[in-house]
Amino acid sequence: MAAQDRIQVVIYGRTYQLVGADAVRTRELARKVDETMRRFSENMPGAESYQLAILAALHLADKLARVRDEFATYRSDVGDSADRLLEVLENGLREELQTPAAAAADNPPGVAAGDTPADVETHPDDTNTAEPVGGGPDELPVDIPEAL
């Protein structure tokens, strides 16, 4: 547990000695309570301080409840969006894995998607290398000099 400090605050003209771990935050909260009580007193000049304190407490509790409700809605919306995004990604990945292009990406270098073992020539000196054998009458193997 964090060290507790004695913190002096003034709320609606009365001084209070509080104990807390975060003096800056405690003073800020006390300032908000004081400010809220003073706003109520402008509209209710004859009200007692305890009445203003109760109204301020109810007002601040209402603000807190609204923020919590908004947060719950936001959190739910983010969760729904994340679920939809995950579904889109999973569907896209599933489709990608079912296309020939994705199948080609899994093939060794030089092997096209849809090639059968009869279409591939392996090199005896390198068992991991495979090259397609001629693709048809328009594709003839040609040696091109490296000088070009």
C-alpha positions as CSV (number, residue, x, y, z in Angstrom):
1,M,0.0,0.0,0.0
2,A,1.3,3.5,-0.9
3,A,2.4,5.8,1.9
4,Q,-0.5,8.0,3.2
5,D,0.0,11.7,3.5
6,R,-2.1,14.2,5.6
7,I,-3.7,16.6,3.1
8,Q,-5.4,19.8,4.1
9,V,-8.3,21.0,1.8
10,V,-10.9,23.7,2.0
11,I,-14.4,22.9,0.8
12,Y,-17.1,25.6,1.0
13,G,-15.1,27.6,3.5
14,R,-14.4,24.7,5.9
15,T,-11.0,23.2,6.3
16,Y,-10.7,19.4,6.3
17,Q,-7.7,17.2,7.2
18,L,-7.7,14.2,4.9
19,V,-5.4,11.3,4.6
20,G,-4.4,10.0,1.1
21,A,-1.7,8.8,-1.1
22,D,-2.1,11.4,-3.9
23,A,-2.3,14.9,-2.5
24,V,-2.6,16.6,-5.9
25,R,-5.5,14.4,-6.9
26,T,-7.2,14.8,-3.5
27,R,-6.9,18.6,-3.7
28,E,-8.3,18.6,-7.3
29,L,-11.3,16.5,-6.2
30,A,-11.9,18.8,-3.2
31,R,-11.8,21.8,-5.6
32,K,-14.5,20.1,-7.8
33,V,-16.7,19.5,-4.8
34,D,-16.2,23.1,-3.6
35,E,-16.9,24.5,-7.1
36,T,-20.1,22.4,-7.4
37,M,-21.4,23.5,-4.0
38,R,-20.8,27.1,-4.9
39,R,-22.7,26.8,-8.2
40,F,-25.7,25.3,-6.3
41,S,-25.5,28.1,-3.7
42,E,-25.8,30.7,-6.4
43,N,-29.3,29.2,-7.3
44,M,-30.2,28.5,-3.7
45,P,-29.0,31.4,-1.6
46,G,-30.6,30.3,1.7
47,A,-29.5,26.7,1.6
48,E,-27.5,25.2,4.4
49,S,-24.0,23.8,3.6
50,Y,-25.1,20.2,4.3
51,Q,-27.9,20.6,1.7
52,L,-25.4,22.0,-0.8
53,A,-23.0,19.1,0.0
54,I,-25.8,16.6,-0.6
55,L,-26.8,18.2,-3.9
56,A,-23.1,18.3,-5.0
57,A,-22.7,14.6,-4.0
58,L,-25.7,13.7,-6.1
59,H,-24.6,15.8,-9.0
60,L,-21.1,14.3,-9.0
61,A,-22.5,10.7,-8.5
62,D,-24.7,11.3,-11.5
63,K,-21.8,12.4,-13.6
64,L,-19.8,9.4,-12.5
65,A,-22.7,7.0,-13.4
66,R,-23.1,8.6,-16.9
67,V,-19.3,8.3,-17.6
68,R,-19.5,4.6,-16.5
69,D,-22.5,4.0,-18.7
70,E,-20.7,5.7,-21.7
71,F,-17.6,3.6,-21.0
72,A,-19.6,0.4,-20.9
73,T,-21.2,1.3,-24.2
74,Y,-17.8,2.2,-25.7
75,R,-16.3,-1.0,-24.4
76,S,-19.1,-3.0,-25.9
77,D,-18.8,-1.2,-29.2
78,V,-15.1,-1.8,-29.3
79,G,-15.6,-5.5,-28.5
80,D,-18.2,-5.8,-31.3
81,S,-15.9,-4.0,-33.7
82,A,-13.0,-6.2,-32.8
83,D,-15.2,-9.3,-33.3
84,R,-16.2,-8.1,-36.7
85,L,-12.7,-7.3,-37.7
86,L,-11.5,-10.7,-36.6
87,E,-14.2,-12.4,-38.6
88,V,-13.2,-10.3,-41.7
89,L,-9.6,-11.2,-41.3
90,E,-10.3,-14.9,-40.7
91,N,-12.6,-15.0,-43.8
92,G,-10.0,-13.1,-45.9
93,L,-7.3,-15.5,-44.8
94,R,-9.4,-18.5,-45.4
95,E,-10.1,-17.2,-49.0
96,E,-6.5,-16.4,-49.5
97,L,-5.4,-19.9,-48.5
98,Q,-7.9,-21.4,-51.0
99,T,-6.7,-19.4,-54.1
100,P,-4.0,-20.7,-56.5
101,A,-1.8,-17.7,-55.8
102,A,-1.6,-18.6,-52.1
103,A,-0.9,-22.2,-53.1
104,A,2.0,-20.9,-55.3
105,A,3.5,-19.1,-52.4
106,D,3.8,-22.4,-50.6
107,N,5.6,-24.0,-53.5
108,P,9.4,-24.3,-53.8
109,P,11.1,-21.7,-56.1
110,G,10.4,-22.4,-59.8
111,V,7.3,-24.4,-59.2
112,A,4.0,-22.8,-60.2
113,A,0.7,-23.4,-58.6
114,G,-1.0,-26.4,-60.2
115,D,2.3,-28.0,-61.3
116,T,2.3,-31.8,-61.0
117,P,5.4,-33.8,-60.3
118,A,5.6,-34.6,-64.0
119,D,5.9,-30.9,-64.7
120,V,8.9,-30.4,-62.4
121,E,12.5,-31.2,-63.1
122,T,14.7,-31.6,-60.1
123,H,18.5,-31.1,-60.1
124,P,20.4,-34.1,-58.7
125,D,23.0,-31.8,-57.0
126,D,20.3,-29.7,-55.3
127,T,17.3,-31.6,-54.0
128,N,15.6,-28.3,-52.9
129,T,15.6,-26.7,-56.3
130,A,12.9,-27.4,-58.8
131,E,12.3,-25.9,-62.2
132,P,9.3,-26.2,-64.5
133,V,9.9,-28.2,-67.7
134,G,8.9,-26.3,-70.9
135,G,5.4,-24.9,-70.8
136,G,4.3,-25.5,-74.3
137,P,5.1,-25.1,-78.0
138,D,5.8,-21.4,-77.7
139,E,8.3,-21.8,-74.8
140,L,11.6,-23.4,-75.9
141,P,14.6,-23.6,-73.6
142,V,17.1,-21.0,-74.7
143,D,20.6,-20.3,-73.4
144,I,21.1,-16.6,-73.2
145,P,24.7,-15.4,-72.9
146,E,25.5,-13.5,-69.7
147,A,27.1,-10.6,-71.8
148,L,23.6,-9.4,-72.8
